[in-house]
Every structure is written in C-alpha cells, then in structure tokens.
Amino acid sequence: MSPSTYAFYRVEKKKPLAWVFLNKPEKRNAMGPQAWEEIVPIFNDIAADEEIRAAIITGEGRDFSAGIDLVEMGPMIPTLAEWDRSARGITQLFKAIFPLQESLNTIEKCVKPVICAFHGYSIGAALDLGAACDIRLASADAQISLREAALAFIADLGVLQRLPHIVGQGIARELAFTARFVDAERAKAINLVNEVYPDKESLLQGAEELALEIAAQAPLAVQGAKEVLNYCRGKGIAEGLEYVAARSAMILPSEDLTEAMISFLEKRAPQFKGK
C-alpha cells in the first residue's frame, strides 16, 4: 500500500486500485479551496499510473460531504465574500466558476473508471462530484441532496448537465427544484446509485469488489469504452458509430487480445497487461 496525504484528500494506492478519501471529517468533509485544487493532480496521477485500473472516492467519517464550504471559499472567490455586484465583480465571479467546473471535469476525463461511494450526508457539491464519476453506490444511511435551490443559487459545477443523463430529465428537475433529500432506497429506484449496502463497511467492501472486477478486464477495452460513452453522450447514433469504429481500431490487434484468446483455449483467467 502506498499512501499519499494531501491537505483535503487522502489517497491510497492499493494496486490495481486507487482510493481517494475526502479527509476532513471534523468538518463533515465540507469542500473548501483545497478540495477543488487537489482533485486535478490526484486524478491526473491516477490516469497516468499504468498499474492503477480503477478508482474509488468516498469520505472519511460519518458523512461523504456536507457540500461546498462557503466560508472557506471566500478567499478563492473574493467577489462572493465582498458581495461585489458591480459589472467587474460579476465578471470575476463568472470566471472564478470555470476552474471549479474543470476540477470535476478531471474526474470525468480520467481514463480509469471511478466509483463514488456515498454515505451519510452527501449534499450539493458532493452530488456534483458523484455525478462526474462513472458509477455511484450508497450505504443505507445515505441522504443525497441537490441542495443549491435551498441556498438561493444555481448548481453550477456540472450536476445539472450530468444528472439528466443519469436519472432522466423529470427526476433531475424534481431534485433541482425541490432541493429535497433522497434516501438510499429512492436513490437506487431512480438509478442515481447502482446498489445500496447496509452500512459503510459493506459499502466500501462492495465498491472494492466492483472495482476489482473492473480491474480484471482488459484495461485498453475498459478505458476505450469509457471514452466512447463520454463522447457519445448527446451525440447522434451515426456520429457515435463512426467514433467507436475509429476508437476500436486503435486497440486491435493487441497483446491483450492474444492473451484473451490463449487463456480461453487454456481454460484459465486472462492476465491482461494493457498492451
């Protein structure tokens, strides 16, 4: 195990998996400036590490995250702290949102599949983060909320763009307009999460088992499938078919394809190397 500690996150690489923990349990993992700044190097490193094939992101302590830390975000977005409603202030605030959006884009763009494990309160920015992941799981005590309408602002970090592709337009609008809390049972019913586990311990075990199942597959094919799914979202079928043909041609033939054939004939599990 190779642990790395950041100011907000704790990262453990237990090959072939990387674990990313929101690591401010004393503040219910509320997300201040470091939460956004550190996502980029963490997931760029995961993407570049050939020995890592999947990642899991979850929270230390009882809650996944209480959402954005507005007090700590003041220095990062001065116009918000100073309540500057001038044209200059509004322009600066507009531009300040883009780096926060790009932080979450880094998770979505990471070539390795990312599993989000919700537990306890998972509010506002926590759902933005989860929506940027490939797969979401939850413990039975999870309470998830697209909370921004209750705080008098628009969710602007990507959840309104991603959530309709996960739960559909009607449910996404209901969650955005009401700011209500969704328990784990309903989260599964609306496809917000794939599976619900009795408690946090079993949640993390289930996330690990799923990640290891993903990691056992041919990494070039898994990563290619993620790229195709991301690209084809919002595209027409014909455009998607052309892209997947080009993307598929990039990995055929490969050493892993040969290994898949040989292992099948030898009746053994394949040992894929991502080559």
C-alpha positions as CSV (number, residue, x, y, z in Angstrom):
1,M,0.0,0.0,0.0
2,S,1.3,3.4,-0.9
3,P,-0.5,6.3,0.9
4,S,-0.3,9.9,-0.1
5,T,-1.7,12.7,2.0
6,Y,-3.0,16.0,0.6
7,A,-4.5,18.9,2.6
8,F,-8.1,17.8,1.9
9,Y,-7.8,14.3,0.5
10,R,-6.0,11.1,1.5
11,V,-5.0,8.9,-1.4
12,E,-4.1,5.2,-1.0
13,K,-2.9,3.2,-3.9
14,K,-3.6,-0.5,-3.3
15,K,-2.8,-1.8,-6.8
16,P,-4.7,-2.2,-9.0
17,L,-7.0,0.3,-7.2
18,A,-6.7,3.8,-6.0
19,W,-8.7,5.0,-3.0
20,V,-9.5,8.7,-2.7
21,F,-10.9,9.8,0.7
22,L,-12.4,13.2,1.4
23,N,-10.4,13.7,4.6
24,K,-11.9,16.5,6.7
25,P,-14.4,14.5,8.9
26,E,-14.3,17.2,11.6
27,K,-16.0,19.5,9.1
28,R,-18.2,16.8,7.6
29,N,-15.8,16.9,4.6
30,A,-17.2,20.3,3.5
31,M,-15.3,21.3,0.3
32,G,-13.1,24.4,0.5
33,P,-10.5,25.6,-1.9
34,Q,-8.1,22.7,-1.4
35,A,-10.9,20.2,-2.3
36,W,-11.1,21.7,-5.8
37,E,-7.4,22.4,-6.3
38,E,-6.2,18.9,-5.3
39,I,-8.7,16.9,-7.4
40,V,-6.7,17.8,-10.6
41,P,-3.3,16.4,-9.6
42,I,-4.8,13.4,-7.9
43,F,-6.8,12.2,-10.9
44,N,-4.1,13.2,-13.4
45,D,-1.8,10.9,-11.4
46,I,-4.4,8.1,-11.3
47,A,-4.8,8.5,-15.1
48,A,-1.1,8.3,-15.7
49,D,-0.4,5.4,-13.4
50,E,-0.4,2.2,-15.6
51,E,-0.7,0.0,-12.5
52,I,-3.9,1.6,-11.4
53,R,-7.0,0.3,-13.3
54,A,-9.9,1.8,-11.3
55,A,-10.5,4.4,-8.5
56,I,-12.9,4.7,-5.6
57,I,-13.8,8.0,-4.0
58,T,-15.5,8.2,-0.6
59,G,-15.4,10.2,2.6
60,E,-13.7,9.7,6.0
61,G,-16.0,9.8,9.0
62,R,-19.8,9.6,9.0
63,D,-20.6,11.8,6.0
64,F,-19.5,11.7,2.4
65,S,-19.6,15.6,2.3
66,A,-21.8,18.4,3.6
67,G,-21.1,20.2,0.3
68,I,-19.3,23.4,-0.5
69,D,-17.7,25.3,2.3
70,L,-18.9,28.8,1.6
71,V,-16.8,30.4,4.4
72,E,-13.5,28.9,3.2
73,M,-14.4,29.6,-0.4
74,G,-14.4,33.4,0.2
75,P,-10.7,33.9,-0.4
76,M,-10.9,31.8,-3.5
77,I,-13.8,33.8,-4.9
78,P,-13.3,37.4,-3.4
79,T,-16.3,38.9,-5.2
80,L,-18.5,36.4,-3.3
81,A,-17.1,37.3,0.0
82,E,-17.2,41.1,-0.6
83,W,-20.7,40.9,-2.1
84,D,-19.4,42.9,-5.1
85,R,-22.4,43.4,-7.5
86,S,-20.5,45.7,-9.9
87,A,-20.0,44.6,-13.5
88,R,-16.4,43.9,-12.7
89,G,-17.3,41.8,-9.7
90,I,-19.9,39.8,-11.6
91,T,-17.3,39.2,-14.4
92,Q,-14.7,38.0,-11.9
93,L,-17.3,35.7,-10.3
94,F,-18.3,34.3,-13.7
95,K,-14.6,33.5,-14.5
96,A,-14.0,32.0,-11.0
97,I,-16.6,29.3,-11.6
98,F,-14.7,27.7,-14.5
99,P,-11.7,26.3,-12.5
100,L,-14.2,24.6,-10.1
101,Q,-16.0,23.1,-13.1
102,E,-12.8,21.9,-14.6
103,S,-11.8,20.2,-11.3
104,L,-14.8,17.9,-11.6
105,N,-14.2,17.5,-15.3
106,T,-10.8,15.9,-14.4
107,I,-12.7,13.0,-12.8
108,E,-14.9,12.5,-15.8
109,K,-12.0,12.7,-18.2
110,C,-9.8,10.3,-16.1
111,V,-9.4,7.3,-18.4
112,K,-9.7,4.9,-15.4
113,P,-13.3,4.1,-14.2
114,V,-14.2,6.0,-11.0
115,I,-16.7,4.7,-8.4
116,C,-18.3,7.0,-6.0
117,A,-19.4,5.6,-2.6
118,F,-22.0,7.8,-0.9
119,H,-22.6,7.5,2.8
120,G,-24.3,9.8,5.4
121,Y,-25.0,13.3,4.1
122,S,-24.0,13.8,0.5
123,I,-25.1,17.4,-0.2
124,G,-24.8,19.9,-3.0
125,A,-21.2,19.8,-4.3
126,A,-21.0,16.2,-3.1
127,L,-23.6,15.3,-5.7
128,D,-21.7,17.4,-8.3
129,L,-18.6,15.2,-7.6
130,G,-20.6,12.0,-7.6
131,A,-22.3,12.8,-10.9
132,A,-18.8,13.2,-12.5
133,C,-18.0,9.6,-11.5
134,D,-18.8,6.6,-13.7
135,I,-20.7,4.6,-11.1
136,R,-22.3,5.5,-7.8
137,L,-23.0,3.3,-4.8
138,A,-24.5,4.1,-1.4
139,S,-24.9,2.9,2.1
140,A,-28.4,2.6,3.6
141,D,-27.9,5.8,5.7
142,A,-27.1,8.0,2.7
143,Q,-29.0,11.2,2.3
144,I,-28.3,12.9,-1.0
145,S,-29.5,16.3,-2.0
146,L,-29.1,18.7,-4.9
147,R,-29.3,21.4,-2.3
148,E,-28.5,24.6,-4.1
149,A,-32.1,25.9,-4.6
150,A,-32.5,25.9,-0.8
151,L,-29.4,28.2,-0.6
152,A,-30.6,30.7,-3.2
153,F,-28.2,29.8,-6.0
154,I,-28.0,27.6,-9.1
155,A,-26.0,24.4,-9.1
156,D,-23.2,25.5,-11.5
157,L,-20.5,22.9,-11.3
158,G,-21.9,20.3,-13.7
159,V,-24.6,18.4,-11.9
160,L,-27.4,20.0,-13.9
161,Q,-25.6,18.9,-17.1
162,R,-24.7,15.4,-15.9
163,L,-27.7,14.3,-13.8
164,P,-30.3,14.2,-16.5
165,H,-28.2,11.5,-18.3
166,I,-28.2,9.5,-15.1
167,V,-31.7,9.8,-13.8
168,G,-33.6,11.4,-16.7
169,Q,-35.0,14.9,-17.1
170,G,-38.0,14.6,-14.9
171,I,-36.3,13.3,-11.9
172,A,-33.3,15.7,-12.3
173,R,-35.7,18.7,-12.4
174,E,-37.6,17.4,-9.4
175,L,-34.3,17.2,-7.4
176,A,-33.1,20.6,-8.6
177,F,-36.4,22.4,-8.0
178,T,-37.2,20.9,-4.6
179,A,-33.7,20.6,-3.0
180,R,-35.2,17.6,-1.1
181,F,-33.1,14.9,0.4
182,V,-33.2,11.5,-1.3
183,D,-32.6,8.4,0.8
184,A,-30.6,5.4,-0.4
185,E,-33.7,3.4,-1.3
186,R,-35.1,6.1,-3.6
187,A,-31.6,6.9,-5.0
188,K,-31.5,3.3,-6.2
189,A,-35.0,3.4,-7.6
190,I,-34.3,6.4,-9.7
191,N,-30.9,5.0,-10.9
192,L,-28.9,7.6,-9.1
193,V,-27.0,4.8,-7.4
194,N,-26.4,1.2,-8.7
195,E,-26.5,-0.6,-5.4
196,V,-27.3,0.1,-1.7
197,Y,-25.4,-1.6,1.1
198,P,-26.4,-2.0,4.8
199,D,-23.6,0.2,6.2
200,K,-20.4,2.0,5.3
201,E,-18.2,-1.0,5.9
202,S,-20.2,-3.2,3.5
203,L,-20.4,-0.2,1.1
204,L,-16.6,0.0,0.9
205,Q,-16.3,-3.7,0.5
206,G,-18.8,-3.7,-2.3
207,A,-17.1,-0.8,-4.0
208,E,-13.8,-2.7,-3.8
209,E,-15.2,-5.9,-5.2
210,L,-16.8,-4.0,-8.1
211,A,-13.6,-2.1,-8.8
212,L,-11.5,-5.3,-8.7
213,E,-14.0,-6.9,-11.2
214,I,-13.4,-3.9,-13.5
215,A,-9.7,-4.1,-13.0
216,A,-9.6,-7.8,-14.0
217,Q,-10.8,-6.8,-17.5
218,A,-8.6,-5.7,-20.4
219,P,-7.7,-2.1,-19.5
220,L,-7.5,-0.8,-23.0
221,A,-11.0,-2.1,-23.7
222,V,-12.4,-0.7,-20.4
223,Q,-10.8,2.7,-20.9
224,G,-11.8,2.8,-24.5
225,A,-15.4,2.0,-23.5
226,K,-15.4,4.9,-21.0
227,E,-14.1,7.3,-23.7
228,V,-16.7,6.2,-26.2
229,L,-19.6,6.5,-23.6
230,N,-18.4,10.0,-22.7
231,Y,-18.0,11.1,-26.3
232,C,-21.3,9.7,-27.4
233,R,-23.4,11.4,-24.7
234,G,-25.6,13.9,-26.5
235,K,-24.4,12.8,-30.0
236,G,-26.4,11.0,-32.7
237,I,-26.1,7.3,-33.3
238,A,-24.3,7.7,-36.7
239,E,-21.7,10.0,-35.2
240,G,-21.2,7.7,-32.3
241,L,-20.8,4.6,-34.5
242,E,-18.1,6.4,-36.5
243,Y,-16.2,7.3,-33.4
244,V,-16.4,3.9,-31.8
245,A,-15.2,2.3,-35.1
246,A,-12.1,4.6,-35.0
247,R,-11.6,4.0,-31.3
248,S,-11.9,0.3,-31.6
249,A,-9.4,0.2,-34.5
250,M,-6.8,1.8,-32.1
251,I,-6.6,-1.3,-29.9
252,L,-6.9,-4.1,-32.5
253,P,-4.8,-6.1,-32.5
254,S,-3.3,-6.0,-29.1
255,E,-1.3,-8.3,-26.8
256,D,-4.3,-8.4,-24.5
257,L,-6.5,-9.7,-27.4
258,T,-4.0,-12.5,-27.9
259,E,-4.0,-13.2,-24.2
260,A,-7.8,-13.4,-24.2
261,M,-7.8,-16.0,-26.9
262,I,-5.0,-18.1,-25.4
263,S,-6.5,-18.0,-21.9
264,F,-9.8,-19.1,-23.3
265,L,-8.2,-22.1,-25.1
266,E,-6.2,-22.9,-21.9
267,K,-9.3,-22.5,-19.8
268,R,-7.7,-20.1,-17.3
269,A,-8.3,-16.5,-16.2
270,P,-6.6,-14.0,-18.6
271,Q,-3.7,-11.8,-17.3
272,F,-4.1,-8.5,-19.1
273,K,-1.2,-6.1,-19.2
274,G,-2.8,-3.1,-21.0
275,K,-0.7,-3.6,-24.1
